[in-house]
């Protein structure tokens, strides 16, 4: 897998791409969520940049992942941990995990791969659900204030 700078928009975007692919396919409800919730903009990416990060993730996955009996590709935990480790700031971790939760719940089903990924992120980042929602809400308020100030400057 390629390396992105710590806490970069690309590193966070790749983790969101991983969450989208955790059940083996992209669901239309996940794509709608990306647009409706301005998820890509909150990551600090524009749609073209997110598409590039997603494409690069899929390309890297083809060369890194191993194929399981179902025919799907699967990343090992060491690789997932390396991807998760590229997000280090606690508020960015919480906001990213909140986005991951939104993605995996978009289709109102939680597949096994999605549950494993969420549990792994919570463990690696030492977060519980309460922290995720509190820190993510704080981050969204800060982002909204920044956007409001920029719009009125």
DRENMARTI-497925 format. One line per field, with one value per atom (N, C-alpha, C, CB): chain; residue number from 1; residue in one letter; x, y, z. Coordinates in steps of 0.05 Angstrom, whole numbers. Glycine has a CB too. Example, Ala and Ser with C-alpha at 12.3 -4.5 7.8 and 13.67 -1.06 7.14 Angstrom:
2
kette [A_A_A_A_A_A_A_A]
nr [1_1_1_1_2_2_2_2]
rest [a_a_a_a_s_s_s_s]
c1 [264_246_264_226_257_273_258_282]
c2 [-114_-90_-66_-89_-45_-21_1_-12]
c3 [156_156_156_181_142_143_157_114]
This chain:
153
kette [A_A_A_A_A_A_A_A_A_A_A_A_A_A_A_A_A_A_A_A_A_A_A_A_A_A_A_A_A_A_A_A_A_A_A_A_A_A_A_A_A_A_A_A_A_A_A_A_A_A_A_A_A_A_A_A_A_A_A_A_A_A_A_A_A_A_A_A_A_A_A_A_A_A_A_A_A_A_A_A_A_A_A_A_A_A_A_A_A_A_A_A_A_A_A_A_A_A_A_A_A_A_A_A_A_A_A_A_A_A_A_A_A_A_A_A_A_A_A_A_A_A_A_A_A_A_A_A_A_A_A_A_A_A_A_A_A_A_A_A_A_A_A_A_A_A_A_A_A_A_A_A_A_A_A_A_A_A_A_A_A_A_A_A_A_A_A_A_A_A_A_A_A_A_A_A_A_A_A_A_A_A_A_A_A_A_A_A_A_A_A_A_A_A_A_A_A_A_A_A_A_A_A_A_A_A_A_A_A_A_A_A_A_A_A_A_A_A_A_A_A_A_A_A_A_A_A_A_A_A_A_A_A_A_A_A_A_A_A_A_A_A_A_A_A_A_A_A_A_A_A_A_A_A_A_A_A_A_A_A_A_A_A_A_A_A_A_A_A_A_A_A_A_A_A_A_A_A_A_A_A_A_A_A_A_A_A_A_A_A_A_A_A_A_A_A_A_A_A_A_A_A_A_A_A_A_A_A_A_A_A_A_A_A_A_A_A_A_A_A_A_A_A_A_A_A_A_A_A_A_A_A_A_A_A_A_A_A_A_A_A_A_A_A_A_A_A_A_A_A_A_A_A_A_A_A_A_A_A_A_A_A_A_A_A_A_A_A_A_A_A_A_A_A_A_A_A_A_A_A_A_A_A_A_A_A_A_A_A_A_A_A_A_A_A_A_A_A_A_A_A_A_A_A_A_A_A_A_A_A_A_A_A_A_A_A_A_A_A_A_A_A_A_A_A_A_A_A_A_A_A_A_A_A_A_A_A_A_A_A_A_A_A_A_A_A_A_A_A_A_A_A_A_A_A_A_A_A_A_A_A_A_A_A_A_A_A_A_A_A_A_A_A_A_A_A_A_A_A_A_A_A_A_A_A_A_A_A_A_A_A_A_A_A_A_A_A_A_A_A_A_A_A_A_A_A_A_A_A_A_A_A_A_A_A_A_A_A_A_A_A_A_A_A_A_A_A_A_A_A_A_A_A_A_A_A_A_A_A_A_A_A_A_A_A_A_A_A_A_A_A_A_A_A_A_A_A_A_A_A_A_A_A_A_A_A_A_A_A_A_A_A_A_A_A_A_A_A_A_A_A_A_A_A_A_A_A_A_A_A_A_A_A_A_A_A_A_A_A_A_A_A_A_A_A_A_A_A_A_A_A_A]
nr [1_1_1_1_2_2_2_2_3_3_3_3_4_4_4_4_5_5_5_5_6_6_6_6_7_7_7_7_8_8_8_8_9_9_9_9_10_10_10_10_11_11_11_11_12_12_12_12_13_13_13_13_14_14_14_14_15_15_15_15_16_16_16_16_17_17_17_17_18_18_18_18_19_19_19_19_20_20_20_20_21_21_21_21_22_22_22_22_23_23_23_23_24_24_24_24_25_25_25_25_26_26_26_26_27_27_27_27_28_28_28_28_29_29_29_29_30_30_30_30_31_31_31_31_32_32_32_32_33_33_33_33_34_34_34_34_35_35_35_35_36_36_36_36_37_37_37_37_38_38_38_38_39_39_39_39_40_40_40_40_41_41_41_41_42_42_42_42_43_43_43_43_44_44_44_44_45_45_45_45_46_46_46_46_47_47_47_47_48_48_48_48_49_49_49_49_50_50_50_50_51_51_51_51_52_52_52_52_53_53_53_53_54_54_54_54_55_55_55_55_56_56_56_56_57_57_57_57_58_58_58_58_59_59_59_59_60_60_60_60_61_61_61_61_62_62_62_62_63_63_63_63_64_64_64_64_65_65_65_65_66_66_66_66_67_67_67_67_68_68_68_68_69_69_69_69_70_70_70_70_71_71_71_71_72_72_72_72_73_73_73_73_74_74_74_74_75_75_75_75_76_76_76_76_77_77_77_77_78_78_78_78_79_79_79_79_80_80_80_80_81_81_81_81_82_82_82_82_83_83_83_83_84_84_84_84_85_85_85_85_86_86_86_86_87_87_87_87_88_88_88_88_89_89_89_89_90_90_90_90_91_91_91_91_92_92_92_92_93_93_93_93_94_94_94_94_95_95_95_95_96_96_96_96_97_97_97_97_98_98_98_98_99_99_99_99_100_100_100_100_101_101_101_101_102_102_102_102_103_103_103_103_104_104_104_104_105_105_105_105_106_106_106_106_107_107_107_107_108_108_108_108_109_109_109_109_110_110_110_110_111_111_111_111_112_112_112_112_113_113_113_113_114_114_114_114_115_115_115_115_116_116_116_116_117_117_117_117_118_118_118_118_119_119_119_119_120_120_120_120_121_121_121_121_122_122_122_122_123_123_123_123_124_124_124_124_125_125_125_125_126_126_126_126_127_127_127_127_128_128_128_128_129_129_129_129_130_130_130_130_131_131_131_131_132_132_132_132_133_133_133_133_134_134_134_134_135_135_135_135_136_136_136_136_137_137_137_137_138_138_138_138_139_139_139_139_140_140_140_140_141_141_141_141_142_142_142_142_143_143_143_143_144_144_144_144_145_145_145_145_146_146_146_146_147_147_147_147_148_148_148_148_149_149_149_149_150_150_150_150_151_151_151_151_152_152_152_152_153_153_153_153]
rest [x_x_x_x_x_x_x_x_x_x_x_x_x_x_x_x_x_x_x_x_x_x_x_x_x_x_x_x_x_x_x_x_x_x_x_x_x_x_x_x_x_x_x_x_x_x_x_x_x_x_x_x_x_x_x_x_x_x_x_x_x_x_x_x_x_x_x_x_x_x_x_x_x_x_x_x_x_x_x_x_x_x_x_x_x_x_x_x_x_x_x_x_x_x_x_x_x_x_x_x_x_x_x_x_x_x_x_x_x_x_x_x_x_x_x_x_x_x_x_x_x_x_x_x_x_x_x_x_x_x_x_x_x_x_x_x_x_x_x_x_x_x_x_x_x_x_x_x_x_x_x_x_x_x_x_x_x_x_x_x_x_x_x_x_x_x_x_x_x_x_x_x_x_x_x_x_x_x_x_x_x_x_x_x_x_x_x_x_x_x_x_x_x_x_x_x_x_x_x_x_x_x_x_x_x_x_x_x_x_x_x_x_x_x_x_x_x_x_x_x_x_x_x_x_x_x_x_x_x_x_x_x_x_x_x_x_x_x_x_x_x_x_x_x_x_x_x_x_x_x_x_x_x_x_x_x_x_x_x_x_x_x_x_x_x_x_x_x_x_x_x_x_x_x_x_x_x_x_x_x_x_x_x_x_x_x_x_x_x_x_x_x_x_x_x_x_x_x_x_x_x_x_x_x_x_x_x_x_x_x_x_x_x_x_x_x_x_x_x_x_x_x_x_x_x_x_x_x_x_x_x_x_x_x_x_x_x_x_x_x_x_x_x_x_x_x_x_x_x_x_x_x_x_x_x_x_x_x_x_x_x_x_x_x_x_x_x_x_x_x_x_x_x_x_x_x_x_x_x_x_x_x_x_x_x_x_x_x_x_x_x_x_x_x_x_x_x_x_x_x_x_x_x_x_x_x_x_x_x_x_x_x_x_x_x_x_x_x_x_x_x_x_x_x_x_x_x_x_x_x_x_x_x_x_x_x_x_x_x_x_x_x_x_x_x_x_x_x_x_x_x_x_x_x_x_x_x_x_x_x_x_x_x_x_x_x_x_x_x_x_x_x_x_x_x_x_x_x_x_x_x_x_x_x_x_x_x_x_x_x_x_x_x_x_x_x_x_x_x_x_x_x_x_x_x_x_x_x_x_x_x_x_x_x_x_x_x_x_x_x_x_x_x_x_x_x_x_x_x_x_x_x_x_x_x_x_x_x_x_x_x_x_x_x_x_x_x_x_x_x_x_x_x_x_x_x_x_x_x_x_x_x_x_x_x_x_x_x_x_x_x_x_x_x_x_x_x_x_x_x_x_x_x_x_x_x_x_x_x_x_x_x_x_x_x_x_x_x_x_x_x_x_x_x_x_x_x_x_x_x_x_x]
c1 [17_0_18_-19_9_23_20_14_38_38_27_67_11_1_12_-30_15_24_3_28_13_-4_-25_13_-49_-73_-81_-67_-70_-78_-106_-58_-117_-144_-143_-153_-121_-119_-119_-94_-104_-103_-131_-84_-145_-173_-191_-183_-188_-205_-201_-199_-176_-171_-185_-141_-186_-199_-229_-194_-240_-269_-273_-278_-255_-257_-256_-234_-238_-236_-263_-214_-276_-302_-323_-311_-321_-341_-337_-337_-313_-307_-307_-280_-311_-308_-328_-312_-351_-370_-367_-398_-347_-342_-354_-352_-370_-383_-391_-407_-393_-403_-433_-389_-447_-476_-484_-488_-506_-515_-521_-540_-530_-536_-511_-550_-488_-462_-455_-440_-460_-454_-472_-457_-497_-516_-507_-545_-497_-488_-464_-480_-446_-423_-432_-406_-453_-463_-480_-479_-500_-519_-507_-541_-487_-475_-450_-469_-443_-419_-394_-421_-394_-373_-346_-380_-345_-320_-308_-324_-325_-316_-306_-339_-320_-311_-284_-331_-277_-250_-229_-251_-238_-219_-212_-194_-229_-224_-247_-222_-241_-262_-269_-254_-291_-299_-277_-324_-263_-242_-219_-231_-212_-190_-198_-183_-224_-233_-233_-261_-242_-242_-214_-254_-194_-166_-157_-148_-163_-155_-169_-163_-194_-209_-196_-239_-191_-179_-151_-176_-135_-109_-111_-93_-130_-134_-141_-157_-159_-167_-143_-190_-127_-103_-83_-90_-78_-60_-71_-56_-97_-109_-105_-138_-107_-102_-74_-107_-55_-27_-20_-9_-37_-30_-47_-32_-73_-92_-89_-121_-100_-102_-131_-88_-135_-162_-171_-163_-195_-206_-225_-222_-234_-250_-274_-258_-286_-309_-302_-324_-276_-267_-261_-287_-269_-264_-235_-283_-226_-199_-201_-187_-180_-180_-153_-188_-152_-127_-121_-128_-96_-89_-90_-60_-90_-93_-69_-97_-45_-22_-25_3_-35_-39_-61_-47_-83_-104_-93_-128_-78_-66_-48_-50_-33_-16_-33_2_-55_-73_-85_-95_-94_-106_-86_-119_-61_-40_-34_-15_-42_-37_-55_-40_-75_-92_-84_-123_-73_-62_-76_-34_-86_-99_-126_-104_-130_-155_-181_-155_-183_-207_-211_-208_-189_-191_-198_-165_-187_-194_-224_-177_-234_-262_-280_-268_-273_-289_-287_-279_-264_-262_-278_-232_-276_-292_-321_-284_-330_-358_-367_-363_-350_-356_-357_-335_-338_-338_-365_-314_-373_-399_-422_-403_-422_-444_-444_-440_-420_-417_-428_-388_-418_-426_-455_-408_-467_-496_-514_-501_-502_-518_-539_-500_-532_-551_-567_-535_-565_-580_-574_-610_-550_-541_-511_-544_-503_-475_-463_-472_-448_-435_-412_-426_-404_-382_-356_-376_-348_-324_-326_-319_-349_-353_-350_-381_-362_-360_-331_-378_-317_-289_-272_-277_-277_-262_-268_-269_-293_-300_-288_-331_-289_-278_-247_-284_-235_-205_-198_-195_-213_-208_-211_-226_-232_-237_-215_-264_-205_-183_-157_-179_-150_-125_-124_-121_-147_-149_-157_-168_-162_-170_-194_-147_-215_-239_-263_-244_-282_-308_-329_-315_-352_-373_-380_-398_-381_-387_-366_-389_-341_-320_-322_-292_-329_-331_-352_-338_-376_-397_-392_-423_-380_-373_-352_-365_-330_-308_-316_-283_-331_-340_-359_-353_-377_-395_-379_-415_-359_-342_-327_-322_-317_-303_-322_-291_-346_-366_-373_-391_-376_-382_-359_-387_-334_-310_-309_-285_-315_-315_-336_-318_-360_-382_-376_-408_-363_-355_-334_-344_-315_-295_-307_-274_-325_-339_-355_-357_-369_-385_-367_-401_-345_-326_-315_-303_-307_-296_-316_-286_-341_-362_-368_-388_-364_-370_-345_-385_-323_-298_-295_-274]
c2 [-24_0_25_0_45_70_84_88_102_116_144_117_154_181_195_183_221_235_231_265_230_227_249_228_240_258_272_279_264_277_269_270_286_280_254_303_249_224_199_224_201_178_172_184_193_190_180_216_191_182_153_199_144_115_98_110_106_91_90_103_112_112_93_141_93_74_45_79_40_14_6_13_25_19_13_43_27_23_-5_44_-15_-41_-64_-40_-58_-78_-102_-66_-97_-119_-131_-108_-123_-135_-120_-162_-100_-86_-58_-101_-40_-13_-13_9_-5_-4_24_-10_26_53_71_49_61_78_90_61_77_89_112_68_109_131_155_122_150_171_186_161_171_183_201_161_193_210_237_197_238_263_278_258_264_278_290_258_277_286_302_262_308_323_309_352_283_267_273_238_274_279_306_277_327_353_354_374_340_339_325_324_308_296_315_270_337_356_349_357_334_326_336_295_339_344_317_365_315_289_276_292_292_280_269_301_283_273_248_295_247_223_199_227_205_183_173_194_191_182_165_207_174_159_132_175_131_106_87_111_98_82_72_99_89_81_59_105_62_41_15_50_14_-11_-23_-6_-6_-15_-28_8_-14_-24_-50_-3_-51_-75_-99_-70_-95_-118_-129_-108_-113_-122_-131_-101_-124_-129_-151_-104_-151_-168_-197_-158_-215_-243_-250_-261_-269_-277_-299_-288_-295_-315_-334_-302_-355_-376_-365_-397_-343_-332_-318_-313_-315_-300_-271_-303_-261_-233_-229_-224_-205_-197_-189_-175_-195_-189_-178_-214_-157_-146_-159_-115_-164_-175_-152_-188_-160_-140_-121_-154_-131_-113_-91_-129_-97_-76_-56_-89_-67_-50_-31_-66_-43_-27_-4_-45_-10_11_33_-2_26_46_63_33_50_64_82_44_73_88_114_72_118_143_165_139_159_179_179_174_201_202_221_209_243_263_251_289_253_241_251_247_277_287_277_317_275_264_234_268_220_192_188_179_204_202_210_220_231_240_219_267_207_186_161_179_154_130_136_123_160_167_165_196_174_171_142_186_126_97_84_83_92_81_89_91_114_123_107_153_102_86_58_86_44_16_12_2_33_32_43_47_53_66_47_76_21_2_-12_-19_-3_-13_-42_-10_-51_-78_-75_-98_-92_-92_-120_-86_-120_-145_-152_-143_-177_-186_-170_-215_-166_-150_-122_-150_-110_-83_-82_-72_-102_-103_-107_-126_-124_-129_-103_-152_-89_-64_-43_-53_-40_-20_-27_-18_-53_-62_-57_-92_-63_-59_-30_-70_-12_17_26_33_17_25_16_14_-8_-19_-4_-49_-1_12_41_11_54_83_87_97_66_67_86_78_81_97_79_112_91_77_94_73_83_97_124_80_127_153_174_150_167_185_193_173_174_179_200_153_197_216_243_204_243_269_284_265_271_284_291_266_274_280_304_255_305_328_354_324_353_376_384_370_365_371_383_345_373_384_413_367_419_446_464_447_456_472_476_458_455_458_477_430_474_492_521_484_526_553_564_553_547_556_563_534_546_552_578_528_582_606_631_604_629_652_658_647_637_641_653_614_645_655_684_638_693_721_739_721_728_744_762_726]
c3 [0_0_0_24_-15_-15_12_-39_18_43_38_55_56_56_81_54_81_105_128_100_152_175_176_201_182_185_160_206_137_112_103_90_87_75_60_57_46_30_48_13_71_89_100_113_107_118_96_130_72_50_43_25_45_40_61_40_86_107_101_135_92_84_61_77_41_19_29_-2_48_61_73_82_87_100_78_117_56_34_22_12_22_10_30_-4_56_77_74_104_61_57_30_62_15_-11_-35_-11_-30_-52_-43_-63_-62_-56_-60_-74_-39_-40_-49_-12_-66_-74_-51_-92_-28_-5_6_17_3_11_-7_11_-32_-51_-46_-80_-40_-34_-8_-30_11_36_31_56_13_7_-3_-14_-19_-30_-10_-55_2_19_44_27_55_80_76_98_51_45_57_54_57_70_57_68_31_17_25_-13_26_33_62_29_80_108_111_125_92_92_82_75_70_58_30_75_17_-11_-29_-13_-54_-74_-87_-95_-101_-113_-130_-129_-146_-163_-146_-183_-125_-108_-93_-87_-84_-71_-90_-59_-115_-135_-140_-162_-140_-144_-120_-148_-96_-72_-72_-46_-80_-81_-102_-87_-125_-147_-138_-173_-127_-118_-96_-107_-78_-57_-70_-38_-89_-103_-118_-123_-131_-145_-125_-161_-103_-83_-71_-60_-67_-55_-73_-50_-99_-118_-115_-147_-108_-105_-78_-114_-58_-30_-17_-14_-23_-9_-19_-14_-3_-11_-16_10_-34_-41_-21_-71_-11_8_-8_31_5_-8_-23_12_-14_-27_-53_-8_-58_-81_-76_-103_-53_-46_-37_-23_-40_-31_-2_-48_14_42_50_59_65_75_102_78_108_134_155_134_180_202_203_229_197_197_177_191_154_133_142_106_153_163_185_173_203_225_214_244_193_181_169_159_156_145_167_128_188_211_225_231_226_240_226_242_201_187_197_157_213_226_255_221_265_292_311_291_301_318_329_304_355_367_354_396_348_336_308_337_293_266_267_251_286_289_295_311_313_320_297_344_283_260_238_249_233_213_220_209_246_254_252_283_259_256_226_266_208_180_172_163_182_176_186_190_210_220_203_249_194_176_150_169_139_114_118_105_139_142_150_164_161_168_146_193_124_103_91_81_89_78_99_61_124_147_153_142_145_151_159_127_178_186_179_217_157_148_167_119_166_183_179_178_154_148_159_119_157_168_198_160_212_241_249_252_235_242_238_224_216_211_233_184_240_260_287_263_294_320_319_324_297_294_297_267_284_286_315_267_328_356_374_366_369_386_380_380_355_348_357_318_355_362_391_343_406_434_438_452_422_423_429_396_444_447_433_478_430_414_426_413_452_464_456_495_458_450_420_455_404_375_370_360_382_377_389_387_413_425_410_455_404_389_361_389_348_320_320_308_340_342_346_364_363_368_342_390_327_302_282_290_280_261_268_260_294_302_295_332_299_292_262_302_246_217_208_204_220_212_219_227_242_249_230_278_222_203_176_200_167_141_143_133_165_169_169_195_183_184_156_204_142_115_96_104_99_81_86_84_110_117_119_144_110_111_87_113]
